[in-house]
Amino acid sequence: MLQRSLNDGSWASVAENIEDMQIAYFGDFSSDGTANFSDPNDWTNNPNANWSKVRGIRIHVVARTRREDPDLKAKGIQLPSIQAVEDGPSHPDSSNPYETPYQRRRLFTSFIRIRNAGL
């Protein structure tokens, strides 16, 4: 479940059956004068004070089915959770990737280009 923090310190559900969401920021973080997709130094998970360098955002969402797949369960096929996306483990208990083994998962990734950056 994807949740967000409220001002009173409590949590509110945003979406069910979401195991993970991670964000990476793209820009000239290597300070070589150009932002290059293939340069790992031009990607960061925490731009801190360099927000002016951000030229794009990559978002990963790991979703799973609400219920167990009866066909997988009947055949004894166990599916592990998606273990690592972007900056670390995507599953809350990465030591036990088979906690919910009969649920199907999908990884959705999108890149959003920041328009009018630097103006």
C-alpha positions as CSV (number, residue, x, y, z in Angstrom):
1,M,0.0,0.0,0.0
2,L,1.3,3.4,-0.9
3,Q,0.8,5.9,1.9
4,R,1.6,9.6,2.5
5,S,2.3,11.4,5.7
6,L,-0.3,13.9,6.9
7,N,0.4,17.1,8.9
8,D,-0.7,15.5,12.1
9,G,1.8,12.7,11.8
10,S,-0.7,10.0,10.8
11,W,-0.6,8.2,7.4
12,A,-3.3,8.1,4.7
13,S,-3.6,5.5,2.0
14,V,-3.0,6.7,-1.6
15,A,-3.1,3.4,-3.5
16,E,-3.6,-0.2,-2.6
17,N,-1.4,-3.1,-3.8
18,I,1.6,-0.9,-4.4
19,E,4.8,-2.5,-2.9
20,D,7.2,0.3,-3.8
21,M,7.7,3.6,-5.5
22,Q,11.1,5.1,-6.1
23,I,12.3,8.2,-7.9
24,A,15.6,9.1,-9.6
25,Y,16.5,12.6,-10.8
26,F,18.4,13.2,-14.1
27,G,20.6,16.2,-14.8
28,D,24.2,17.3,-15.1
29,F,25.2,16.1,-11.7
30,S,28.6,15.0,-12.9
31,S,29.3,18.7,-13.7
32,D,30.8,18.0,-17.1
33,G,28.6,20.5,-18.9
34,T,26.1,18.0,-20.3
35,A,23.4,15.6,-19.0
36,N,24.0,12.2,-20.4
37,F,21.4,9.3,-19.9
38,S,24.2,6.7,-20.0
39,D,26.3,8.4,-17.4
40,P,25.4,7.0,-14.0
41,N,26.9,10.1,-12.4
42,D,24.1,12.1,-14.0
43,W,21.4,10.3,-12.0
44,T,20.8,10.8,-8.4
45,N,18.2,9.8,-5.8
46,N,18.7,13.0,-3.8
47,P,19.4,16.2,-5.7
48,N,19.7,18.2,-2.4
49,A,20.6,21.8,-3.3
50,N,21.1,21.0,-7.0
51,W,17.4,21.3,-8.0
52,S,18.4,23.7,-10.8
53,K,20.3,20.9,-12.5
54,V,17.3,18.5,-12.6
55,R,16.2,17.9,-16.2
56,G,14.1,14.8,-15.8
57,I,12.6,12.4,-13.3
58,R,12.4,8.6,-13.6
59,I,9.6,7.0,-11.5
60,H,9.4,3.3,-10.7
61,V,6.2,1.7,-9.3
62,V,6.0,-2.0,-8.2
63,A,2.4,-3.1,-8.1
64,R,1.0,-6.5,-7.2
65,T,-2.3,-8.3,-7.7
66,R,-4.8,-7.9,-4.9
67,R,-5.4,-11.7,-4.5
68,E,-3.2,-14.7,-5.0
69,D,-3.3,-16.3,-8.5
70,P,-5.1,-19.6,-8.0
71,D,-3.3,-21.2,-11.0
72,L,0.1,-20.4,-9.6
73,K,-0.9,-21.7,-6.2
74,A,-2.4,-24.9,-7.7
75,K,0.8,-25.6,-9.6
76,G,3.0,-24.6,-6.7
77,I,4.8,-21.9,-8.6
78,Q,6.1,-19.2,-6.3
79,L,7.0,-15.8,-7.6
80,P,9.5,-13.7,-5.6
81,S,8.9,-10.0,-5.2
82,I,10.9,-7.6,-7.3
83,Q,14.0,-7.2,-5.2
84,A,15.7,-4.0,-6.2
85,V,14.7,-0.9,-8.1
86,E,16.7,2.2,-8.4
87,D,18.3,2.8,-5.0
88,G,17.6,-0.4,-2.9
89,P,15.2,-3.2,-2.0
90,S,11.7,-2.6,-3.2
91,H,10.1,-5.1,-0.9
92,P,9.6,-4.1,2.7
93,D,11.2,-7.4,3.9
94,S,13.9,-8.0,1.3
95,S,15.2,-10.9,3.4
96,N,12.0,-12.9,2.6
97,P,11.2,-12.3,-1.1
98,Y,8.6,-15.1,-1.0
99,E,6.4,-13.6,1.7
100,T,3.5,-13.3,-0.8
101,P,4.6,-15.9,-3.5
102,Y,1.4,-16.4,-5.4
103,Q,0.7,-12.8,-6.3
104,R,1.8,-11.4,-9.7
105,R,3.8,-8.2,-9.8
106,R,4.6,-5.6,-12.4
107,L,7.2,-2.9,-12.6
108,F,6.1,0.3,-14.2
109,T,8.7,2.9,-15.2
110,S,8.2,6.3,-16.6
111,F,10.5,9.2,-17.5
112,I,9.2,12.7,-17.2
113,R,11.2,15.5,-18.9
114,I,11.2,18.8,-17.1
115,R,10.0,21.4,-19.5
116,N,11.3,25.0,-19.5
117,A,14.2,24.0,-17.2
118,G,16.8,26.6,-16.8
119,L,14.5,29.5,-17.9
